[in-house]
Amino acid sequence: MKPPVFDYHAPATVDEGIALLARYGGEAKVLAGGQSLMPLLNFRLSRPAAIVDLNTIASLAYVREEDGALRFGAMTRQRTIEFSDVVRRRLPLLTEATALVGHLPIRTRGTIGGSLAHADPSAEYPAVLTALEGTVVARGPRGERTLRPADLFQSYLTTSLGPEEILVEVRLPAMAAGAGFAFEEFSRRHGDFAIVGIAAMLVGDGERCRVARLATAGAGPVPIRLRSAEEILERDGLSESAIEAAARRAEELVDPDSDIHASAAYRRHLTRVLTGRALRRAKATMREH
Ligand SMILES: Cc1cc2nc3c(=O)[nH]c(=O)nc-3n(C[C@H](O)[C@H](O)[C@H](O)COP(=O)(O)OP(=O)(O)OC[C@H]3O[C@@H](n4cnc5c(N)ncnc54)[C@H](O)[C@@H]3O)c2cc1C
């Protein structure tokens, strides 16, 4: 199918983009990589009066290291992130998660800002943002605000971004040198959205764990930080029994819905199995510095 008729605007600056969004009073949509928006338009599931194309705003694509964090312009392509040396060194969990997003042609167009703004519950980036305690910066007619994952993600495909706001930057604290990490997911076919995914990061040595981070994809309407599973590891260490206890706790912490892809019970089961797998692999990659 073809998309419905819409006005098309290609602003040169973010401020121009915000002014256009304001002019359409909530009836305009921002276009980033188009990998989710274009199918929605073609199926006529979305019928905006106008498209405000961010692809012409060159200043929105960058990766910068600053104050112990990596900052990504919202229009940074997933492919750029996948092959970035600084991301591989400072945020290897993000490199690994990026390779799981669809297929390379999709990642060549898809952006980090688009993925977070779209808020698909099965997407990898929201889980990484949650596990690593990142933030996003949104700019609108009333200025800028910084949002933590719990403030950003509200429900399936729903964020707290206003219709006149543009997500402009994503900030992720660099991982500690030697941190162990793994993104484990299960999908029916390579490149499909995950049924469930688990982002894990561990800091420690041997069986000692100073910091554990765990977050889900696909186990509920928003990514879930598995804090009380993390606490088991920080208290009891990384023995096989502690990992198994954390995995069982993870299963208790999620409350997924059933849909055409999987039942709620299967998603809960996957949460336990994938948490265990992610922790074992993260432990194996951990180095003390
Ligand atoms: C076959 C296929 C498989 C895929 N598999 C996966 C997968 O496994 N994992 C995964 O995570 N994704 C997957 N995707 C989705 C893809 O990664 C998209 O890149 C991503 O969901 C949206 O990013 P985008 O830049 O293309 O955004 P767009 O499609 O352009 O926009 C998506 C939504 O976000 C809004 N938006 C975009 N940017 C901003 C911004 N800066 N500020 C405010 N609002 C904004 C748009 O208005 C729109 O509502 C897949 C897509 C396809 C087609």
PDBQT file of the ligand as one rigid body, heavy atoms in Angstrom, charges set to zero:
ROOT
HETATM    1  C1  LIG A 301      12.119  -5.961   9.222  1.00  0.00    +0.000 C 
HETATM    2  C2  LIG A 301      12.428  -5.099  10.419  1.00  0.00    +0.000 A 
HETATM    3  C3  LIG A 301      13.004  -5.693  11.540  1.00  0.00    +0.000 A 
HETATM    4  C4  LIG A 301      13.301  -4.919  12.656  1.00  0.00    +0.000 A 
HETATM    5  N1  LIG A 301      13.845  -5.529  13.742  1.00  0.00    +0.000 NA
HETATM    6  C5  LIG A 301      14.136  -4.797  14.839  1.00  0.00    +0.000 A 
HETATM    7  C6  LIG A 301      14.723  -5.410  15.986  1.00  0.00    +0.000 A 
HETATM    8  O1  LIG A 301      15.003  -6.610  16.018  1.00  0.00    +0.000 OA
HETATM    9  N2  LIG A 301      14.969  -4.621  17.061  1.00  0.00    +0.000 N 
HETATM   10  C7  LIG A 301      14.675  -3.274  17.061  1.00  0.00    +0.000 A 
HETATM   11  O2  LIG A 301      14.924  -2.602  18.067  1.00  0.00    +0.000 OA
HETATM   12  N3  LIG A 301      14.136  -2.666  16.003  1.00  0.00    +0.000 NA
HETATM   13  C8  LIG A 301      13.858  -3.400  14.887  1.00  0.00    +0.000 A 
HETATM   14  N4  LIG A 301      13.301  -2.783  13.800  1.00  0.00    +0.000 N 
HETATM   15  C9  LIG A 301      12.960  -1.360  13.894  1.00  0.00    +0.000 C 
HETATM   16  C10 LIG A 301      14.133  -0.478  13.477  1.00  0.00    +0.000 C 
HETATM   17  O3  LIG A 301      15.267  -0.745  14.226  1.00  0.00    +0.000 OA
HETATM   18  C11 LIG A 301      13.878   1.015  13.585  1.00  0.00    +0.000 C 
HETATM   19  O4  LIG A 301      15.094   1.619  13.303  1.00  0.00    +0.000 OA
HETATM   20  C12 LIG A 301      13.440   1.644  14.877  1.00  0.00    +0.000 C 
HETATM   21  O5  LIG A 301      12.388   1.018  15.536  1.00  0.00    +0.000 OA
HETATM   22  C13 LIG A 301      12.941   3.068  14.602  1.00  0.00    +0.000 C 
HETATM   23  O6  LIG A 301      14.004   3.858  14.252  1.00  0.00    +0.000 OA
HETATM   24  P1  LIG A 301      13.929   4.801  13.010  1.00  0.00    +0.000 P 
HETATM   25  O7  LIG A 301      15.109   5.691  13.111  1.00  0.00    +0.000 OA
HETATM   26  O8  LIG A 301      13.778   4.008  11.769  1.00  0.00    +0.000 OA
HETATM   27  O9  LIG A 301      12.618   5.671  13.346  1.00  0.00    +0.000 OA
HETATM   28  P2  LIG A 301      11.337   6.020  12.468  1.00  0.00    +0.000 P 
HETATM   29  O10 LIG A 301      10.731   4.783  11.897  1.00  0.00    +0.000 OA
HETATM   30  O11 LIG A 301      11.639   7.124  11.521  1.00  0.00    +0.000 OA
HETATM   31  O12 LIG A 301      10.404   6.606  13.627  1.00  0.00    +0.000 OA
HETATM   32  C14 LIG A 301       9.798   5.753  14.577  1.00  0.00    +0.000 C 
HETATM   33  C15 LIG A 301       8.901   6.581  15.509  1.00  0.00    +0.000 C 
HETATM   34  O13 LIG A 301       9.677   7.409  16.371  1.00  0.00    +0.000 OA
HETATM   35  C16 LIG A 301       9.415   8.786  16.153  1.00  0.00    +0.000 C 
HETATM   36  N5  LIG A 301      10.725   9.461  16.190  1.00  0.00    +0.000 N 
HETATM   37  C17 LIG A 301      11.819   9.091  15.496  1.00  0.00    +0.000 A 
HETATM   38  N6  LIG A 301      12.871   9.860  15.822  1.00  0.00    +0.000 NA
HETATM   39  C18 LIG A 301      12.411  10.739  16.740  1.00  0.00    +0.000 A 
HETATM   40  C19 LIG A 301      13.040  11.803  17.456  1.00  0.00    +0.000 A 
HETATM   41  N7  LIG A 301      14.345  12.087  17.322  1.00  0.00    +0.000 N 
HETATM   42  N8  LIG A 301      12.271  12.526  18.314  1.00  0.00    +0.000 NA
HETATM   43  C20 LIG A 301      10.966  12.234  18.492  1.00  0.00    +0.000 A 
HETATM   44  N9  LIG A 301      10.325  11.234  17.841  1.00  0.00    +0.000 NA
HETATM   45  C21 LIG A 301      11.042  10.496  16.974  1.00  0.00    +0.000 A 
HETATM   46  C22 LIG A 301       8.716   8.863  14.806  1.00  0.00    +0.000 C 
HETATM   47  O14 LIG A 301       7.866   9.980  14.705  1.00  0.00    +0.000 OA
HETATM   48  C23 LIG A 301       7.961   7.545  14.775  1.00  0.00    +0.000 C 
HETATM   49  O15 LIG A 301       6.779   7.664  15.513  1.00  0.00    +0.000 OA
HETATM   50  C24 LIG A 301      13.023  -3.519  12.652  1.00  0.00    +0.000 A 
HETATM   51  C25 LIG A 301      12.469  -2.923  11.518  1.00  0.00    +0.000 A 
HETATM   52  C26 LIG A 301      12.172  -3.693  10.409  1.00  0.00    +0.000 A 
HETATM   53  C27 LIG A 301      11.605  -3.016   9.206  1.00  0.00    +0.000 C 
ENDROOT
TORSDOF 0
